[in-house]
């Protein structure tokens, strides 16, 4: 299990542009595959609608828990959480400012946007 110098960005409430249920299913599957295959990014950045994946009621909380237990840093945009009134509902990751997100992405060898 090695953490690669890769950052994954999720800026939707799911993966890709699709019907909400499909988009969330794809995100869960993708994150589950990363965990099962030990294909571990250094960080996952959630912003815009993506922050909704880290709050109460999200279908990917188990996957985020498994990834963070293996050392993946889950960065969740504070501005976005506040915008949606979800700061108190954060269940996974760390609420961070945009500076930390930029630093994570800038320092990565590769950034993958889902």
N, CA, C and O atoms as a printed pandas DataFrame, in Angstrom:
     atom_number atom_name residue_name chain_id  residue_number  x_coord  y_coord  z_coord
0              1         N          UNK        A               1    0.856   -1.183    0.000
1              2        CA          UNK        A               1    0.000    0.000    0.000
2              3         C          UNK        A               1    0.895    1.236    0.000
3              4         O          UNK        A               1    1.535    1.561    1.000
4              5         N          UNK        A               2    0.923    1.907   -1.130
5              6        CA          UNK        A               2    1.723    3.121   -1.247
6              7         C          UNK        A               2    0.847    4.280   -1.681
7              8         O          UNK        A               2    0.032    4.154   -2.594
8              9         N          UNK        A               3    1.025    5.398   -1.019
9             10        CA          UNK        A               3    0.277    6.591   -1.401
10            11         C          UNK        A               3    1.037    7.267   -2.537
11            12         O          UNK        A               3    2.223    7.572   -2.408
12            13         N          UNK        A               4    0.352    7.496   -3.638
13            14        CA          UNK        A               4    0.947    8.133   -4.810
14            15         C          UNK        A               4    0.774    9.643   -4.722
15            16         O          UNK        A               4   -0.125   10.129   -4.035
16            17         N          UNK        A               5    1.628   10.381   -5.412
17            18        CA          UNK        A               5    1.546   11.838   -5.416
18            19         C          UNK        A               5    0.484   12.294   -6.422
19            20         O          UNK        A               5    0.767   13.005   -7.386
20            21         N          UNK        A               6   -0.739   11.856   -6.155
21            22        CA          UNK        A               6   -1.895   12.151   -6.995
22            23         C          UNK        A               6   -2.961   12.795   -6.123
23            24         O          UNK        A               6   -3.160   12.403   -4.973
24            25         N          UNK        A               7   -3.640   13.783   -6.679
25            26        CA          UNK        A               7   -4.768   14.405   -5.993
26            27         C          UNK        A               7   -5.999   14.214   -6.862
27            28         O          UNK        A               7   -5.968   14.455   -8.069
28            29         N          UNK        A               8   -7.070   13.783   -6.239
29            30        CA          UNK        A               8   -8.350   13.630   -6.932
30            31         C          UNK        A               8   -9.255   14.774   -6.517
31            32         O          UNK        A               8   -9.381   15.076   -5.330
32            33         N          UNK        A               9   -9.882   15.408   -7.494
33            34        CA          UNK        A               9  -10.812   16.507   -7.255
34            35         C          UNK        A               9  -12.222   16.029   -7.581
35            36         O          UNK        A               9  -12.475   15.475   -8.651
36            37         N          UNK        A              10  -13.126   16.252   -6.645
37            38        CA          UNK        A              10  -14.542   15.967   -6.892
38            39         C          UNK        A              10  -15.299   17.262   -6.631
39            40         O          UNK        A              10  -15.349   17.747   -5.500
40            41         N          UNK        A              11  -15.881   17.812   -7.679
41            42        CA          UNK        A              11  -16.604   19.079   -7.536
42            43         C          UNK        A              11  -18.089   18.946   -7.852
43            44         O          UNK        A              11  -18.789   19.943   -8.026
44            45         N          UNK        A              12  -18.562   17.704   -7.924
45            46        CA          UNK        A              12  -19.992   17.419   -8.103
46            47         C          UNK        A              12  -20.459   16.535   -6.957
47            48         O          UNK        A              12  -19.647   15.908   -6.277
48            49         N          UNK        A              13  -21.752   16.487   -6.749
49            50        CA          UNK        A              13  -22.323   15.612   -5.734
50            51         C          UNK        A              13  -22.446   14.217   -6.343
51            52         O          UNK        A              13  -23.540   13.665   -6.463
52            53         N          UNK        A              14  -21.303   13.668   -6.720
53            54        CA          UNK        A              14  -21.218   12.382   -7.390
54            55         C          UNK        A              14  -20.077   12.431   -8.378
55            56         O          UNK        A              14  -19.167   13.251   -8.253
56            57         N          UNK        A              15  -20.127   11.551   -9.360
57            58        CA          UNK        A              15  -19.052   11.468  -10.348
58            59         C          UNK        A              15  -19.604   11.732  -11.735
59            60         O          UNK        A              15  -20.561   11.092  -12.171
60            61         N          UNK        A              16  -18.991   12.683  -12.421
61            62        CA          UNK        A              16  -19.405   12.978  -13.783
62            63         C          UNK        A              16  -20.707   13.753  -13.851
63            64         O          UNK        A              16  -21.257   14.183  -12.837
64            65         N          UNK        A              17  -21.175   13.913  -15.055
65            66        CA          UNK        A              17  -22.437   14.607  -15.304
66            67         C          UNK        A              17  -23.453   13.547  -15.716
67            68         O          UNK        A              17  -23.458   13.072  -16.852
68            69         N          UNK        A              18  -24.299   13.196  -14.776
69            70        CA          UNK        A              18  -25.283   12.137  -15.000
70            71         C          UNK        A              18  -26.441   12.343  -14.037
71            72         O          UNK        A              18  -26.398   13.226  -13.181
72            73         N          UNK        A              19  -27.465   11.531  -14.180
73            74        CA          UNK        A              19  -28.574   11.541  -13.229
74            75         C          UNK        A              19  -27.980   11.347  -11.830
75            76         O          UNK        A              19  -27.031   10.584  -11.649
76            77         N          UNK        A              20  -28.553   12.047  -10.846
77            78        CA          UNK        A              20  -27.996   12.076   -9.485
78            79         C          UNK        A              20  -27.727   10.678   -8.925
79            80         O          UNK        A              20  -26.658   10.441   -8.363
80            81         N          UNK        A              21  -28.669    9.756   -9.067
81            82        CA          UNK        A              21  -28.498    8.415   -8.501
82            83         C          UNK        A              21  -27.314    7.695   -9.158
83            84         O          UNK        A              21  -26.517    7.053   -8.473
84            85         N          UNK        A              22  -27.204    7.801  -10.467
85            86        CA          UNK        A              22  -26.098    7.170  -11.181
86            87         C          UNK        A              22  -24.769    7.829  -10.800
87            88         O          UNK        A              22  -23.778    7.140  -10.560
88            89         N          UNK        A              23  -24.752    9.133  -10.746
89            90        CA          UNK        A              23  -23.551    9.870  -10.407
90            91         C          UNK        A              23  -23.017    9.467   -9.036
91            92         O          UNK        A              23  -21.810    9.290   -8.867
92            93         N          UNK        A              24  -23.892    9.323   -8.075
93            94        CA          UNK        A              24  -23.483    8.925   -6.720
94            95         C          UNK        A              24  -23.012    7.468   -6.690
95            96         O          UNK        A              24  -22.064    7.128   -5.982
96            97         N          UNK        A              25  -23.684    6.615   -7.464
97            98        CA          UNK        A              25  -23.276    5.208   -7.538
98            99         C          UNK        A              25  -21.881    5.102   -8.143
99           100         O          UNK        A              25  -21.052    4.330   -7.662
100          101         N          UNK        A              26  -21.617    5.872   -9.193
101          102        CA          UNK        A              26  -20.300    5.861   -9.828
102          103         C          UNK        A              26  -19.215    6.321   -8.842
103          104         O          UNK        A              26  -18.136    5.732   -8.783
104          105         N          UNK        A              27  -19.504    7.360   -8.083
105          106        CA          UNK        A              27  -18.533    7.856   -7.100
106          107         C          UNK        A              27  -18.234    6.789   -6.057
107          108         O          UNK        A              27  -17.078    6.575   -5.690
108          109         N          UNK        A              28  -19.267    6.129   -5.587
109          110        CA          UNK        A              28  -19.070    5.083   -4.573
110          111         C          UNK        A              28  -18.225    3.943   -5.131
111          112         O          UNK        A              28  -17.312    3.450   -4.469
112          113         N          UNK        A              29  -18.539    3.535   -6.347
113          114        CA          UNK        A              29  -17.782    2.450   -6.976
114          115         C          UNK        A              29  -16.328    2.855   -7.186
115          116         O          UNK        A              29  -15.421    2.084   -6.873
116          117         N          UNK        A              30  -16.101    4.041   -7.706
117          118        CA          UNK        A              30  -14.741    4.531   -7.971
118          119         C          UNK        A              30  -13.916    4.559   -6.692
119          120         O          UNK        A              30  -12.798    4.046   -6.655
120          121         N          UNK        A              31  -14.470    5.159   -5.645
121          122        CA          UNK        A              31  -13.751    5.252   -4.375
122          123         C          UNK        A              31  -13.509    3.871   -3.777
123          124         O          UNK        A              31  -12.456    3.622   -3.191
124          125         N          UNK        A              32  -14.478    2.975   -3.924
125          126        CA          UNK        A              32  -14.326    1.601   -3.437
126          127         C          UNK        A              32  -13.215    0.861   -4.163
127          128         O          UNK        A              32  -12.468    0.100   -3.547
128          129         N          UNK        A              33  -13.102    1.080   -5.474
129          130        CA          UNK        A              33  -12.037    0.448   -6.252
130          131         C          UNK        A              33  -10.671    0.972   -5.807
131          132         O          UNK        A              33   -9.722    0.199   -5.676
132          133         N          UNK        A              34  -10.571    2.282   -5.575
133          134        CA          UNK        A              34   -9.305    2.841   -5.085
134          135         C          UNK        A              34   -8.879    2.132   -3.804
135          136         O          UNK        A              34   -7.715    1.760   -3.655
136          137         N          UNK        A              35   -9.816    1.946   -2.884
137          138        CA          UNK        A              35   -9.532    1.307   -1.606
138          139         C          UNK        A              35   -9.151   -0.158   -1.804
139          140         O          UNK        A              35   -8.118   -0.604   -1.303
140          141         N          UNK        A              36   -9.973   -0.903   -2.525
141          142        CA          UNK        A              36   -9.748   -2.340   -2.700
142          143         C          UNK        A              36   -8.431   -2.634   -3.422
143          144         O          UNK        A              36   -7.758   -3.615   -3.108
144          145         N          UNK        A              37   -8.065   -1.794   -4.377
145          146        CA          UNK        A              37   -6.851   -2.011   -5.157
146          147         C          UNK        A              37   -5.630   -1.323   -4.549
147          148         O          UNK        A              37   -4.538   -1.376   -5.115
148          149         N          UNK        A              38   -5.814   -0.681   -3.403
149          150        CA          UNK        A              38   -4.740    0.095   -2.773
150          151         C          UNK        A              38   -4.107    1.084   -3.748
151          152         O          UNK        A              38   -2.892    1.279   -3.751
152          153         N          UNK        A              39   -4.941    1.699   -4.566
153          154        CA          UNK        A              39   -4.515    2.761   -5.471
154          155         C          UNK        A              39   -4.839    4.065   -4.744
155          156         O          UNK        A              39   -5.891    4.668   -4.956
156          157         N          UNK        A              40   -3.923    4.483   -3.892
157          158        CA          UNK        A              40   -4.211    5.548   -2.948
158          159         C          UNK        A              40   -3.637    6.890   -3.389
159          160         O          UNK        A              40   -2.424    7.035   -3.546
160          161         N          UNK        A              41   -4.517    7.870   -3.586
161          162        CA          UNK        A              41   -4.032    9.221   -3.873
162          163         C          UNK        A              41   -3.540    9.859   -2.580
163          164         O          UNK        A              41   -3.908    9.431   -1.486
164          165         N          UNK        A              42   -2.709   10.882   -2.715
165          166        CA          UNK        A              42   -2.247   11.614   -1.536
166          167         C          UNK        A              42   -3.412   12.344   -0.891
167          168         O          UNK        A              42   -3.506   12.431    0.333
168          169         N          UNK        A              43   -4.311   12.877   -1.743
169          170        CA          UNK        A              43   -5.438   13.645   -1.212
170          171         C          UNK        A              43   -6.630   13.565   -2.157
171          172         O          UNK        A              43   -6.492   13.303   -3.352
172          173         N          UNK        A              44   -7.792   13.798   -1.583
173          174        CA          UNK        A              44   -9.029   13.993   -2.336
174          175         C          UNK        A              44   -9.548   15.362   -1.911
175          176         O          UNK        A              44   -9.736   15.623   -0.723
176          177         N          UNK        A              45   -9.778   16.242   -2.899
177          178        CA          UNK        A              45  -10.291   17.585   -2.643
178          179         C          UNK        A              45  -11.760   17.648   -3.030
179          180         O          UNK        A              45  -12.127   17.320   -4.158
180          181         N          UNK        A              46  -12.591   18.067   -2.098
181          182        CA          UNK        A              46  -14.016   18.232   -2.366
182          183         C          UNK        A              46  -14.364   19.709   -2.292
183          184         O          UNK        A              46  -14.109   20.368   -1.284
184          185         N          UNK        A              47  -14.949   20.225   -3.367
185          186        CA          UNK        A              47  -15.448   21.593   -3.326
186          187         C          UNK        A              47  -16.675   21.717   -4.208
187          188         O          UNK        A              47  -17.043   20.774   -4.908
188          189         N          UNK        A              48  -17.313   22.890   -4.174
189          190        CA          UNK        A              48  -18.618   23.113   -4.826
190          191         C          UNK        A              48  -19.579   22.023   -4.331
191          192         O          UNK        A              48  -19.588   21.712   -3.140
192          193         N          UNK        A              49  -20.372   21.450   -5.213
193          194        CA          UNK        A              49  -21.344   20.417   -4.826
194          195         C          UNK        A              49  -20.670   19.170   -4.242
195          196         O          UNK        A              49  -21.310   18.380   -3.548
196          197         N          UNK        A              50  -19.384   19.000   -4.525
197          198        CA          UNK        A              50  -18.663   17.830   -4.036
198          199         C          UNK        A              50  -18.621   17.711   -2.531
199          200         O          UNK        A              50  -18.491   16.602   -2.011
200          201         N          UNK        A              51  -18.726   18.824   -1.806
201          202        CA          UNK        A              51  -18.683   18.760   -0.343
202          203         C          UNK        A              51  -19.854   17.962    0.223
203          204         O          UNK        A              51  -19.788   17.459    1.345
204          205         N          UNK        A              52  -20.919   17.852   -0.556
205          206        CA          UNK        A              52  -22.094   17.106   -0.085
206          207         C          UNK        A              52  -21.810   15.616    0.070
207          208         O          UNK        A              52  -22.572   14.899    0.720
208          209         N          UNK        A              53  -20.722   15.153   -0.523
209          210        CA          UNK        A              53  -20.344   13.745   -0.378
210          211         C          UNK        A              53  -19.728   13.450    0.991
211          212         O          UNK        A              53  -19.627   12.287    1.382
212          213         N          UNK        A              54  -19.323   14.473    1.711
213          214        CA          UNK        A              54  -18.644   14.279    3.003
214          215         C          UNK        A              54  -19.535   14.586    4.195
215          216         O          UNK        A              54  -19.051   14.649    5.325
216          217         N          UNK        A              55  -20.824   14.778    3.964
217          218        CA          UNK        A              55  -21.727   15.153    5.058
218          219         C          UNK        A              55  -22.727   14.040    5.369
219          220         O          UNK        A              55  -22.876   13.079    4.614
220          221         N          UNK        A              56  -23.400   14.202    6.496
221          222        CA          UNK        A              56  -24.442   13.270    6.927
222          223         C          UNK        A              56  -25.332   12.871    5.764
223          224         O          UNK        A              56  -25.776   13.724    4.995
224          225         N          UNK        A              57  -25.595   11.576    5.632
225          226        CA          UNK        A              57  -26.500   11.081    4.604
226          227         C          UNK        A              57  -25.838   10.714    3.291
227          228         O          UNK        A              57  -26.493   10.182    2.395
228          229         N          UNK        A              58  -24.552   10.989    3.163
229          230        CA          UNK        A              58  -23.840   10.663    1.924
230          231         C          UNK        A              58  -23.679    9.148    1.792
231          232         O          UNK        A              58  -23.516    8.439    2.785
232          233         N          UNK        A              59  -23.727    8.669    0.552
233          234        CA          UNK        A              59  -23.577    7.231    0.321
234          235         C          UNK        A              59  -22.118    6.791    0.206
235          236         O          UNK        A              59  -21.857    5.608   -0.011
236          237         N          UNK        A              60  -21.168    7.706    0.345
237          238        CA          UNK        A              60  -19.757    7.338    0.210
238          239         C          UNK        A              60  -18.957    7.529    1.504
239          240         O          UNK        A              60  -17.726    7.508    1.473
240          241         N          UNK        A              61  -19.623    7.709    2.611
241          242        CA          UNK        A              61  -18.908    7.933    3.875
242          243         C          UNK        A              61  -18.031    6.737    4.251
243          244         O          UNK        A              61  -16.924    6.923    4.756
244          245         N          UNK        A              62  -18.508    5.522    4.014
245          246        CA          UNK        A              62  -17.718    4.323    4.313
246          247         C          UNK        A              62  -16.437    4.289    3.482
247          248         O          UNK        A              62  -15.363    3.958    3.985
248          249         N          UNK        A              63  -16.569    4.635    2.213
249          250        CA          UNK        A              63  -15.411    4.640    1.321
250          251         C          UNK        A              63  -14.401    5.700    1.756
251          252         O          UNK        A              63  -13.197    5.448    1.758
252          253         N          UNK        A              64  -14.888    6.880    2.123
253          254        CA          UNK        A              64  -13.980    7.920    2.610
254          255         C          UNK        A              64  -13.301    7.491    3.905
255          256         O          UNK        A              64  -12.113    7.749    4.097
256          257         N          UNK        A              65  -14.040    6.842    4.789
257          258        CA          UNK        A              65  -13.470    6.365    6.052
258          259         C          UNK        A              65  -12.345    5.364    5.785
259          260         O          UNK        A              65  -11.289    5.425    6.414
260          261         N          UNK        A              66  -12.579    4.447    4.853
261          262        CA          UNK        A              66  -11.564    3.436    4.525
262          263         C          UNK        A              66  -10.313    4.096    3.936
263          264         O          UNK        A              66   -9.192    3.732    4.290
264          265         N          UNK        A              67  -10.507    5.057    3.046
265          266        CA          UNK        A              67   -9.368    5.725    2.420
266          267         C          UNK        A              67   -8.572    6.556    3.427
267          268         O          UNK        A              67   -7.342    6.525    3.428
268          269         N          UNK        A              68   -9.275    7.295    4.280
269          270        CA          UNK        A              68   -8.561    8.110    5.264
270          271         C          UNK        A              68   -7.830    7.229    6.286
271          272         O          UNK        A              68   -6.772    7.606    6.789
272          273         N          UNK        A              69   -8.397    6.063    6.587
273          274        CA          UNK        A              69   -7.724    5.131    7.500
274          275         C          UNK        A              69   -6.403    4.645    6.907
275          276         O          UNK        A              69   -5.499    4.249    7.643
276          277         N          UNK        A              70   -6.289    4.675    5.587
277          278        CA          UNK        A              70   -5.063    4.255    4.909
278          279         C          UNK        A              70   -4.119    5.436    4.650
279          280         O          UNK        A              70   -3.075    5.271    4.019
280          281         N          UNK        A              71   -4.489    6.628    5.139
281          282        CA          UNK        A              71   -3.597    7.776    5.030
282          283         C          UNK        A              71   -3.941    8.797    3.964
283          284         O          UNK        A              71   -3.206    9.768    3.785
284          285         N          UNK        A              72   -5.039    8.602    3.254
285          286        CA          UNK        A              72   -5.454    9.581    2.243
286          287         C          UNK        A              72   -6.028   10.800    2.957
287          288         O          UNK        A              72   -6.861   10.663    3.852
288          289         N          UNK        A              73   -5.586   11.984    2.563
289          290        CA          UNK        A              73   -6.057   13.227    3.165
290          291         C          UNK        A              73   -7.307   13.692    2.423
291          292         O          UNK        A              73   -7.256   13.933    1.217
292          293         N          UNK        A              74   -8.415   13.817    3.125
293          294        CA          UNK        A              74   -9.677   14.268    2.533
294          295         C          UNK        A              74   -9.884   15.730    2.915
295          296         O          UNK        A              74  -10.142   16.055    4.074
296          297         N          UNK        A              75   -9.767   16.610    1.908
297          298        CA          UNK        A              75   -9.862   18.052    2.120
298          299         C          UNK        A              75  -11.221   18.540    1.646
299          300         O          UNK        A              75  -11.586   18.343    0.487
300          301         N          UNK        A              76  -11.970   19.175    2.540
301          302        CA          UNK        A              76  -13.327   19.620    2.245
302          303         C          UNK        A              76  -13.385   21.142    2.379
303          304         O          UNK        A              76  -12.997   21.698    3.406
304          305         N          UNK        A              77  -13.864   21.796    1.349
305          306        CA          UNK        A              77  -13.875   23.260    1.265
306          307         C          UNK        A              77  -14.781   23.902    2.325
307          308         O          UNK        A              77  -15.991   23.678    2.347
308          309         N          UNK        A              78  -14.168   24.699    3.195
309          310        CA          UNK        A              78  -14.899   25.411    4.242
310          311         C          UNK        A              78  -15.916   26.393    3.654
311          312         O          UNK        A              78  -17.059   26.448    4.108
312          313         N          UNK        A              79  -15.506   27.161    2.655
313          314        CA          UNK        A              79  -16.401   28.141    2.031
314          315         C          UNK        A              79  -17.643   27.456    1.484
315          316         O          UNK        A              79  -18.756   27.958    1.641
316          317         N          UNK        A              80  -17.454   26.319    0.850
317          318        CA          UNK        A              80  -18.577   25.586    0.254
318          319         C          UNK        A              80  -19.494   25.004    1.329
319          320         O          UNK        A              80  -20.717   25.078    1.213
320          321         N          UNK        A              81  -18.903   24.427    2.368
321          322        CA          UNK        A              81  -19.716   23.898    3.472
322          323         C          UNK        A              81  -20.569   25.009    4.076
323          324         O          UNK        A              81  -21.757   24.812    4.332
324          325         N          UNK        A              82  -19.972   26.167    4.303
325          326        CA          UNK        A              82  -20.712   27.299    4.853
326          327         C          UNK        A              82  -21.799   27.772    3.889
327          328         O          UNK        A              82  -22.913   28.079    4.311
328          329         N          UNK        A              83  -21.480   27.829    2.610
329          330        CA          UNK        A              83  -22.451   28.269    1.606
330          331         C          UNK        A              83  -23.710   27.406    1.630
331          332         O          UNK        A              83  -24.824   27.921    1.537
332          333         N          UNK        A              84  -23.529   26.105    1.755
333          334        CA          UNK        A              84  -24.664   25.181    1.764
334          335         C          UNK        A              84  -25.235   24.960    3.165
335          336         O          UNK        A              84  -26.194   24.204    3.323
336          337         N          UNK        A              85  -24.662   25.607    4.182
337          338        CA          UNK        A              85  -25.134   25.430    5.556
338          339         C          UNK        A              85  -24.865   24.034    6.088
339          340         O          UNK        A              85  -25.660   23.499    6.860
340          341         N          UNK        A              86  -23.739   23.435    5.677
341          342        CA          UNK        A              86  -23.451   22.042    6.022
342          343         C          UNK        A              86  -22.265   21.856    6.969
343          344         O          UNK        A              86  -21.882   20.721    7.252
344          345         N          UNK        A              87  -21.685   22.934    7.459
345          346        CA          UNK        A              87  -20.503   22.801    8.304
346          347         C          UNK        A              87  -20.753   21.863    9.481
347          348         O          UNK        A              87  -19.891   21.050    9.815
348          349         N          UNK        A              88  -21.891   21.963   10.096
349          350        CA          UNK        A              88  -22.209   21.111   11.243
350          351         C          UNK        A              88  -22.511   19.672   10.874
351          352         O          UNK        A              88  -22.615   18.818   11.754
352          353         N          UNK        A              89  -22.653   19.390    9.593
353          354        CA          UNK        A              89  -22.984   18.038    9.136
354          355         C          UNK        A              89  -21.778   17.268    8.598
355          356         O          UNK        A              89  -21.926   16.136    8.139
356          357         N          UNK        A              90  -20.592   17.867    8.649
357          358        CA          UNK        A              90  -19.402   17.225    8.113
358          359         C          UNK        A              90  -19.129   15.919    8.856
359          360         O          UNK        A              90  -19.029   15.906   10.083
360          361         N          UNK        A              91  -19.010   14.825    8.109
361          362        CA          UNK        A              91  -18.790   13.500    8.695
362          363         C          UNK        A              91  -17.462   12.880    8.281
363          364         O          UNK        A              91  -17.002   11.931    8.916
364          365         N          UNK        A              92  -16.845   13.397    7.235
365          366        CA          UNK        A              92  -15.596   12.805    6.740
366          367         C          UNK        A              92  -14.646   13.918    6.315
367          368         O          UNK        A              92  -15.070   14.936    5.767
368          369         N          UNK        A              93  -13.377   13.716    6.569
369          370        CA          UNK        A              93  -12.368   14.656    6.114
370          371         C          UNK        A              93  -12.190   15.856    7.019
371          372         O          UNK        A              93  -12.721   15.926    8.127
372          373         N          UNK        A              94  -11.410   16.809    6.489
373          374        CA          UNK        A              94  -11.093   18.034    7.222
374          375         C          UNK        A              94  -11.591   19.238    6.447
375          376         O          UNK        A              94  -11.378   19.347    5.240
376          377         N          UNK        A              95  -12.260   20.144    7.158
377          378        CA          UNK        A              95  -12.676   21.405    6.540
378          379         C          UNK        A              95  -11.442   22.283    6.418
379          380         O          UNK        A              95  -10.772   22.573    7.409
380          381         N          UNK        A              96  -11.145   22.707    5.183
381          382        CA          UNK        A              96   -9.940   23.512    4.937
382          383         C          UNK        A              96  -10.267   24.680    4.020
383          384         O          UNK        A              96  -11.290   24.691    3.334
384          385         N          UNK        A              97   -9.386   25.650    4.026
385          386        CA          UNK        A              97   -9.521   26.799    3.141
386          387         C          UNK        A              97   -8.965   26.493    1.754
387          388         O          UNK        A              97   -8.314   25.470    1.539
388          389         N          UNK        A              98   -9.231   27.387    0.835
389          390        CA          UNK        A              98   -8.795   27.198   -0.543
390          391         C          UNK        A              98   -7.268   27.163   -0.652
391          392         O          UNK        A              98   -6.734   26.490   -1.533
392          393         N          UNK        A              99   -6.570   27.864    0.213
393          394        CA          UNK        A              99   -5.104   27.858    0.161
394          395         C          UNK        A              99   -4.565   26.435    0.283
395          396         O          UNK        A              99   -3.668   26.048   -0.466
396          397         N          UNK        A             100   -5.103   25.655    1.221
397          398        CA          UNK        A             100   -4.638   24.277    1.416
398          399         C          UNK        A             100   -4.997   23.398    0.213
399          400         O          UNK        A             100   -4.234   22.505   -0.155
400          401         N          UNK        A             101   -6.145   23.650   -0.390
401          402        CA          UNK        A             101   -6.532   22.888   -1.597
402          403         C          UNK        A             101   -5.572   23.189   -2.747
403          404         O          UNK        A             101   -5.115   22.282   -3.443
404          405         N          UNK        A             102   -5.277   24.463   -2.933
405          406        CA          UNK        A             102   -4.361   24.868   -4.001
406          407         C          UNK        A             102   -2.982   24.245   -3.767
407          408         O          UNK        A             102   -2.367   23.732   -4.703
408          409         N          UNK        A             103   -2.501   24.287   -2.542
409          410        CA          UNK        A             103   -1.187   23.719   -2.228
410          411         C          UNK        A             103   -1.155   22.216   -2.513
411          412         O          UNK        A             103   -0.171   21.708   -3.050
412          413         N          UNK        A             104   -2.225   21.505   -2.155
413          414        CA          UNK        A             104   -2.294   20.058   -2.410
414          415         C          UNK        A             104   -2.244   19.777   -3.904
415          416         O          UNK        A             104   -1.521   18.883   -4.346
416          417         N          UNK        A             105   -3.005   20.531   -4.680
417          418        CA          UNK        A             105   -3.053   20.304   -6.131
418          419         C          UNK        A             105   -1.746   20.733   -6.793
419          420         O          UNK        A             105   -1.244   20.041   -7.679
420          421         N          UNK        A             106   -1.201   21.855   -6.375
421          422        CA          UNK        A             106    0.034   22.367   -6.981
422          423         C          UNK        A             106    1.210   21.422   -6.739
423          424         O          UNK        A             106    2.093   21.281   -7.585
424          425         N          UNK        A             107    1.205   20.781   -5.577
425          426        CA          UNK        A             107    2.311   19.883   -5.232
426          427         C          UNK        A             107    2.161   18.476   -5.792
427          428         O          UNK        A             107    3.063   17.653   -5.637
428          429         N          UNK        A             108    1.050   18.191   -6.433
429          430        CA          UNK        A             108    0.800   16.844   -6.955
430          431         C          UNK        A             108    1.480   16.631   -8.306
431          432         O          UNK        A             108    1.627   17.557   -9.103
432          433         N          UNK        A             109    1.884   15.395   -8.536
433          434        CA          UNK        A             109    2.425   15.030   -9.856
434          435         C          UNK        A             109    1.284   14.946  -10.863
435          436         O          UNK        A             109    1.483   15.174  -12.057
436          437         N          UNK        A             110    0.077   14.615  -10.375
437          438        CA          UNK        A             110   -1.082   14.479  -11.263
438          439         C          UNK        A             110   -2.341   14.853  -10.484
439          440         O          UNK        A             110   -2.490   14.488   -9.318
440          441         N          UNK        A             111   -3.242   15.581  -11.136
441          442        CA          UNK        A             111   -4.549   15.909  -10.568
442          443         C          UNK        A             111   -5.611   15.301  -11.464
443          444         O          UNK        A             111   -5.630   15.540  -12.671
444          445         N          UNK        A             112   -6.497   14.509  -10.866
445          446        CA          UNK        A             112   -7.573   13.849  -11.588
446          447         C          UNK        A             112   -8.892   14.466  -11.123
447          448         O          UNK        A             112   -9.195   14.467   -9.930
448          449         N          UNK        A             113   -9.664   14.985  -12.057
449          450        CA          UNK        A             113  -10.976   15.548  -11.719
450          451         C          UNK        A             113  -12.056   14.576  -12.157
451          452         O          UNK        A             113  -12.119   14.177  -13.319
452          453         N          UNK        A             114  -12.913   14.198  -11.199
453          454        CA          UNK        A             114  -13.999   13.259  -11.521
454          455         C          UNK        A             114  -15.232   14.017  -11.950
455          456         O          UNK        A             114  -16.254   13.406  -12.263
